Amino acid sequence: MPTLFRFLFFCATAVAIVYGIMWSLVVFVEPREREVTVRIPSERVNPPAQ
């Protein structure tokens, strides 16, 4: 039975660490806004007549 508690404690600790990392990313990292351009080939916009 002690090995089950040790395993659950390890899992809870790992989850807490991952949750803390995700929380710190949300709080401390600010995303940068930038303009995005995507080139679309003219064949896709104006398909050739068949």
Residue frames relative to the residue before (quaternion, step in Angstrom):
aa qw qx qy qz dx dy dz
M 1.0000 0.0000 0.0000 0.0000 0.00 0.00 0.00
P 0.6272 0.5364 -0.3694 0.4272 3.66 0.93 -0.65
T 0.6193 0.5415 -0.3658 0.4352 3.62 1.05 -0.59
L 0.6037 0.5426 -0.3554 0.4635 3.60 1.12 -0.62
F 0.6627 0.4890 -0.3069 0.4770 3.58 0.92 -0.86
R 0.6376 0.5201 -0.3272 0.4647 3.59 1.00 -0.76
F 0.6473 0.5103 -0.3095 0.4741 3.59 1.00 -0.84
L 0.6760 0.4837 -0.2982 0.4692 3.60 0.87 -0.91
F 0.6263 0.5221 -0.3322 0.4742 3.58 1.06 -0.72
F 0.6407 0.5138 -0.3185 0.4734 3.59 0.98 -0.81
C 0.6627 0.4963 -0.3085 0.4684 3.61 0.92 -0.88
A 0.6605 0.5013 -0.3090 0.4657 3.60 0.93 -0.86
T 0.6433 0.5135 -0.3222 0.4676 3.59 1.01 -0.76
A 0.6504 0.5075 -0.3160 0.4685 3.60 0.94 -0.85
V 0.6550 0.4987 -0.3131 0.4735 3.60 0.94 -0.85
A 0.6501 0.5150 -0.3193 0.4584 3.60 0.96 -0.81
I 0.6445 0.5095 -0.3269 0.4671 3.61 0.98 -0.76
V 0.6612 0.4924 -0.3087 0.4743 3.61 0.90 -0.90
Y 0.6465 0.5120 -0.3181 0.4676 3.59 0.97 -0.84
G 0.6510 0.5129 -0.3142 0.4631 3.60 0.98 -0.78
I 0.6385 0.5101 -0.3243 0.4765 3.59 1.01 -0.76
M 0.6604 0.4981 -0.3135 0.4664 3.60 0.91 -0.86
W 0.6458 0.5215 -0.3165 0.4592 3.59 0.97 -0.84
S 0.6738 0.4886 -0.3050 0.4629 3.58 0.90 -0.88
L 0.6159 0.5291 -0.3501 0.4671 3.62 1.06 -0.62
V 0.6586 0.5056 -0.3105 0.4629 3.58 0.95 -0.85
V 0.7249 0.4523 -0.2558 0.4522 3.58 0.87 -0.90
F 0.8173 0.3436 -0.1486 0.4380 3.59 0.74 -1.01
V 0.6964 0.4391 -0.2847 0.4912 3.64 1.12 -0.41
E 0.1595 -0.7853 0.5954 0.0583 3.54 -0.77 1.11
P 0.3723 -0.7391 0.5053 0.2446 3.63 -0.65 1.02
R 0.3704 -0.7108 0.5541 0.2246 3.54 -1.16 0.68
E 0.3216 -0.7232 0.5754 0.2062 3.55 -0.99 0.84
R 0.0966 0.7769 -0.6177 0.0747 3.53 -1.02 0.82
E 0.5309 -0.6270 0.4708 0.3215 3.52 -1.26 0.46
V 0.1726 -0.7840 0.5924 0.0677 3.53 -0.95 0.92
T 0.0445 -0.7788 0.6254 0.0204 3.57 -0.92 0.94
V 0.1241 -0.7777 0.6150 0.0392 3.52 -1.00 0.91
R 0.2895 -0.7600 0.5577 0.1661 3.56 -0.74 1.05
I 0.1280 -0.7735 0.6192 0.0445 3.55 -0.89 1.03
P 0.4330 -0.7006 0.4899 0.2859 3.61 -0.69 0.98
S 0.5643 -0.6295 0.4149 0.3364 3.56 -1.03 0.80
E 0.5757 0.5905 -0.3861 0.4132 3.62 1.14 -0.48
R 0.6663 0.4901 -0.3081 0.4700 3.57 1.06 -0.59
V 0.6754 0.4782 -0.2919 0.4795 3.58 1.09 -0.71
N 0.7849 0.1316 -0.0452 0.6038 3.58 0.94 -0.95
P 0.1454 -0.8171 0.5495 0.0964 3.60 0.11 1.19
P 0.5393 -0.6294 0.4359 0.3508 3.62 -1.01 0.70
A 0.5122 -0.6432 0.4797 0.3063 3.57 -1.10 0.77
Q 0.1796 -0.7999 0.5667 0.0826 3.56 -0.97 0.86
